Amino acid sequence: MSTWDQLRAELDLWQSEERIATMWWRDDDAVAVTPALETLLAFEQDHGVPLALAVIPADLEHDLVLRLAETLDTRVLQHGWSHTNHMPAGRKKQELDDVRDIGAVVTDIRRGFDVLSSQFGNRFLPVMVPPWNRIADDVMRALPSLGLRGISTFNARSDAYPVPGLLMVNTHVDVIDWRGTRGFAGEDQCINAMISHLSARRNGVVDDAEATGLLTHHLVHDDATTRFLENLFSFEHAALKWLRIPGVFPWQ
């Protein structure tokens, strides 16, 4: 049985239980219009799969603002400030860190928030996507006071609200092999990651209310990645639903 058949079998189980397997799509590191980004926007339009674009505020170029105004479902999330690593040698990369004074970190976040809210208006959702999917605890606790109401990292969440007033919805399927080739992770690995999270949700091992998240990075996609995304977005099942981004972060 192919991994696609295994995915269909998992979704058949959802359907047999009269449940809908919700998914959402987040792409990171956007700053400008590129051919790779245009490919994703074409997928969004042609396949009706809404895109959450995590934008780096410090490097934002105006052509991206103009281009996204032409889209229907694309929404913008905040990807830190400048995607700069502030950690010393030997520690994992992190921008929203516990090394600098928290006031400096907060200042960066506030600057980024102001840039995106002023440029994108209501297309911007107040959701923080920490660069490298890492954020210091003190910084996360400060987010609601800065106007941010959501956060998105990687792996199944342990708490829908890690901080009062801050909704976490993560991603779970990364199409890039960051620790190896830094190219496409492979069709089987990606589909198996989807099946793993969907099955864990269905069986109550993880929070079943957290939509399964697809994570892409358009700037490093190769042809194999693009072919996989085309196949994935073309895949249809009655129990599978790709969520609009405001539906991923329905403020409560």
N, C-alpha and C positions, 0 to 999 in steps of 0.2 A: 504494500500500500504506500503510495507517495505521500509526502508530507501535506500536499494539498488535499488529498483524500482524508488524511487524518484530521485536518482542520475542518473539513466538511462533516466528518463524523462527530467531532466535538460540538459543532453548531447544531447538528441533528439532535444531540442530547438537550441542548438549550431549548430547541423547538419542542421536543417531546414534553418538556416541563412548562411549556407555554411562557417562556421567558425570552427576552431580547438581549443579545450580547452587544453591548454598546462599546464603541471604539472612538478614539479621537486622534488627531494628527497635530504634532508640534514640530516645527523646523527652526533650528537655531542659527544665530550668527548673521542675521540679515543686516545690511547697511545700505545697499544700493541695488539697482536693477542690473541683473546679469543674465546671460543666456541660461544658466542653470536655474535661476529663480523663475524665469519665464517658463521653463519646463514644468516646474511645480504648479505655477498658476494655471497652466494649461490643463494639468491633471485635475486641479480643483474644479475648473469650469466644465471639462468634458465628462468627468465621472461624478460630479456632485459631492466631492469629499472636502468639507470645509477645512481650512488651514489656519492654524495659530502660528504666527510668525514672531519669533523672539528676536527683537531688534536691539542692537547695541547703540544706545543713544549718542554717545560721544562721537561716533563715526557716521551718524546718519547723513545720507545725501538726499537732496530734495527730490531727485527723480523717483525715489522709492515712495515718497509721500504722494506724488502725482499718480504713480502707477497703481498704488493700492486703492486710490479713490475710484478707480475704474472697476474694481472687483466687487463681487456681491457678498461673499461670506468670509473673506479674509479678515482676521482680527490680529491686532498687534499686542504682544506682551513685552514686558521690560526685561532685557537681558543684561542685568547689572548696570554698569556705567560705561566702562571702556574695555571690558574683558581683559583686564590687566592682573597678572599674578603678583600678589604681595607676600607670598610665603617664602621663608628662608629655604636654602638648599636642604634637601632631604625630606621636606614635607610636601604633601600633595598640593597641586595648584589650587588657588582659591583667591577670588577677588573680594567677596563679602566675608572678610577674615576676622580673626581674633588677635592679630598681631598689631595692627594700627589702633590708635585711639578710636573708640566707637563713634565719636563725633565726626571724624574724618570719613568713616564709612557711610554714616548717615547723610553727610553732606553730598557725597557722590550719588547716593540713591535718590535724594531729593532733586538734584540737578537732572538726573535721567528721567525721573517722573515728570518734571516740568517740561522737558523737551518733547517727550512722547505725547503727553496730554495736549500740549499746544499745537503740535504738528498734525496729529491724527484724530483729535476730537473724540467722538464716541466710538470710533473704530479701535481705539486703545482701551484694553481692559486692564484694570489695576492689579495685574498678576506679576509677581517676580519669578523669573527663571534664573536662578543663580548660575553664573558661568561655572563650567565643570560640574554642575549639579551639586555644589557644596556651599554651605552657608553656616556661619558661626551661630550658636544658640542665641547669644545676646542680640545679634543683628536680626535674626528671625523674629524675636520678641518685639523688636522696634518697628517692624513693618506696618502693622495696623495704624500706628500713630502717624505714619507718613502717607496714609491714604491707600496703601496696598491691601487688598482684601483676599488675595489668593497667592499661592506659591506652587511651583511645579518643579520637581527634581526627577530622580530616576529610581525605580524599584517600587514594589507594592508598599503603599502607605500603612503605617501602624495606627495612625490617628487621623481622622478627617479634619480635625481642627487642632493641630499641634500647638497653636497659640490661639487664645480666644479672639474670634473675629477674623481668623486667617484660614481659609479653606485650602487644603492640599489636594491636588489631583496630579498624579505623577505619570511618567511614561514608563514603558516596560519592554519595548521592542526597539532596540537600536540597530539600524541597518549598517553601521560602520564598525569594523573590527579595529578599535582604537589601540588595543594592546598587542596586535599582531601586524597585519599588512597595512593597516590604516586605509584599506579599501573596503569593498563590499564584504559584509560579514558572512554572506552565503544564504541562499534560499532556505535550506533546511534549518539553519540556525535561527533565522528570523521567524519562520513559521512555527518552529517548535517553541520559541519564546512566547508567541501569541497563544498557542495552545496551552502552554503551561500556566499563564496568567488567567486565561479564560476558565480552564479547568479548576484552578484554585478558587476562583470566584464562585463558580457553580457549586463547588463542594464546601463552601464556607471556610476555607483555609485562610483566605485573605478577605478584605472588605469587598463584598460583592457589589457595593454601590459605586466603587471607583471604576470608571470606564478604563478599558485597556488602551494604553497610549502608545502610539507609533512615534518614534523619534528619528528625524532625518537632519542632515547637515548639507544643504544643497551645494555649498562651495567645494565639497570634496567628493561629490558623487561621481562615479565612473559609469561606463555604459551598462555594466552588470547591475548596478544599483538602480539605474533608471528603468531597465527592463523589468526588474523585480517589482518596482513600484507600479508600473503599468499593469502588470499581471495582478498585483494585489488589489488595486483600485477597480479592476475589471471583474474581480471575483464577487459573485453574488450569492446570497443565501437569505432565506426569509427571516432567519433569526439574527442576522447581522445588521447593525445600524451604525453608521458614522454620524456622530453628533455635531451639530453646529456649536461653535465655540462658546457663545453665551450660554448654551445649555450645559456645557462642561463645568462652568463656574456660575451656577445659579445661586446668587447670594441669599443667605438665609438669616 
